[in-house]
Amino acid sequence: MLGCQSGYILQVLRALGEHRTRAVDVRDEVMASFNQTPQEAMQGTAWAGNWTSWYKMANGQITNNWSGSVEGHKRRTALSDPSEHEMAREAAVTEAS
């Protein structure tokens, strides 16, 4: 699975270079959808059971990074979609409080 994830990240890094940008972030709505999909898919499974696990947060959210088959995960991570990312020419600088 690391091969799928690292391949996806390399595609995003190449896009950074091609567009001469310095920062990339996943669009909020894309991240929300990505997080919601496994939550819905795992309802009614052992993952969603009423028990404590290092895969579940205190609020019951399952922190597994994908649901479904390995082949399905490979298909979903095969190609990066540039419209799912925000790219910035200048990296944002924030001050610590």
C-alpha positions in Angstrom: 0.0 0.0 0.0 2.9 2.4 0.6 3.8 2.0 -3.1 0.3 3.3 -4.1 0.5 6.2 -1.6 4.1 7.2 -2.5 3.3 7.0 -6.3 0.3 9.4 -5.7 2.6 11.8 -3.7 5.2 11.7 -6.4 2.5 12.8 -9.0 1.6 15.7 -6.8 5.2 16.7 -6.3 5.8 16.6 -10.1 2.7 18.9 -10.5 4.3 21.3 -8.0 7.4 21.5 -10.2 5.5 21.8 -13.4 3.4 24.7 -12.1 6.3 26.3 -10.3 4.4 26.4 -7.1 5.8 26.1 -3.6 2.9 24.7 -1.6 0.0 22.3 -2.1 -3.0 21.4 0.0 -6.0 19.1 -0.5 -9.2 21.1 -1.0 -11.5 21.0 2.0 -14.4 19.5 0.2 -12.2 16.7 -1.2 -10.8 15.9 2.2 -14.3 15.8 3.8 -15.5 13.4 1.1 -12.4 11.3 1.4 -12.9 11.0 5.1 -16.7 10.4 4.9 -16.5 7.5 2.4 -14.7 5.0 4.6 -16.9 6.0 7.6 -20.0 5.2 5.6 -18.5 2.0 4.0 -17.5 0.6 7.4 -20.9 1.0 9.1 -22.2 -2.4 10.1 -18.7 -4.0 10.0 -16.5 -5.1 12.9 -14.6 -1.7 12.5 -17.7 0.2 13.6 -18.5 -2.1 16.5 -19.0 -0.8 20.0 -15.5 -1.4 21.3 -12.3 0.4 21.9 -9.5 0.2 19.3 -6.5 2.2 18.2 -8.3 2.5 14.9 -11.1 4.5 16.5 -11.1 7.9 18.1 -13.0 8.7 21.3 -15.9 10.1 19.1 -16.2 6.8 17.3 -14.5 8.0 14.0 -12.6 5.1 12.4 -9.1 6.2 11.5 -8.4 3.5 8.9 -7.1 5.1 5.7 -9.3 3.2 3.3 -12.1 0.8 3.1 -12.7 -1.9 0.6 -10.2 -4.0 -1.3 -6.6 -3.5 -2.0 -7.3 -3.4 -5.7 -9.9 -0.7 -5.1 -7.4 1.4 -3.2 -4.8 1.0 -6.0 -7.4 2.2 -8.5 -8.3 5.3 -6.4 -4.7 6.3 -5.9 -3.4 5.5 -9.4 -3.9 9.1 -10.7 -3.7 12.4 -8.9 -6.5 14.8 -9.9 -5.0 18.3 -9.9 -8.5 19.8 -9.4 -8.5 18.2 -5.9 -5.6 20.4 -4.8 -4.9 24.0 -4.2 -1.4 25.1 -5.3 0.2 28.3 -4.1 3.2 30.2 -5.5 4.2 31.3 -2.1 4.1 29.1 1.0 1.9 30.5 3.7 3.7 31.7 6.8 1.9 31.6 10.1 3.1 33.0 13.4 2.9 30.9 16.6 0.9 32.5 19.3 
